[in-house]
Amino acid sequence: MRTKPSTVQADLEIAREKWGPLTPEMLSSLASLIKEHQLSVSHGDLLLLNRGWYVTHAGLLRLARRKHCTGIRVSPVDKFCDPSSQRWAFKGTVYRSKQCRGFVGYGDADPSNVSPLVRGAEMRVAETRAVNRALRKAYGIGICSVEEIGRIPSPTEKFPPQNANGNGNGNGTGPKVRDRLCQIIRQHQLDPELVKAYAVDFCGTKTLRDATREQVENFVQSLADWAEKDRNALVCQLNSYLGQKEGAA
């Protein structure tokens, strides 16, 4: 069963509202994902990160329910697990029907490949990644899931550019970092100058050039989470920097 054209168009409009102007290629690939797999932007099944589409864990589970998935089995892969260093690996198996022999996917996680926000939860991240990979195989989802990303690139609009060896003034921020922040600013209609002032305060440095890459990544991830949970409160926080903006002008 395919998604109705009217539903596809409505979801494309929601995507434009969330992420701003999208290229014809991006809209075409999004429309294909919606039509073929009945994924929904409005329900949070898909996300746009660094100009690429990603499916979410919730979206994959909804897809499995629609397809009447019989069951999902998850078990640790002991020889790749080391609890003392928070290193975990899981095997996920998805059964599309009672007769299905199972579609298998593996997922791993350790402190080096998860977001700082989920440090300490590596075991659960590894389990989710295993389930996601198995679900994607079972239902033919070619795009990666958000939860499988090691770290979402995250920094800000007026950050120093990369030089030839990939570093910018020592802190290593680059185009992907700026793209992530620009996406957040566009999506939630935030004032770039106020975001920059908040970033400096958040990182505890005199300028953004003095911030480390990890400080900047933590800031952008925090900004994204706050914007999703309570944009009004975030805007109030940003407005507290209006005096700095006017002084700079």
Summary of the structure (lengths in Angstrom):
residues: 249
radius of gyration: 20.3
end to end distance: 56.3
largest distance: 69.3
contacts: 774
relative contact order: 0.10
helix: 53%
strand: 13%
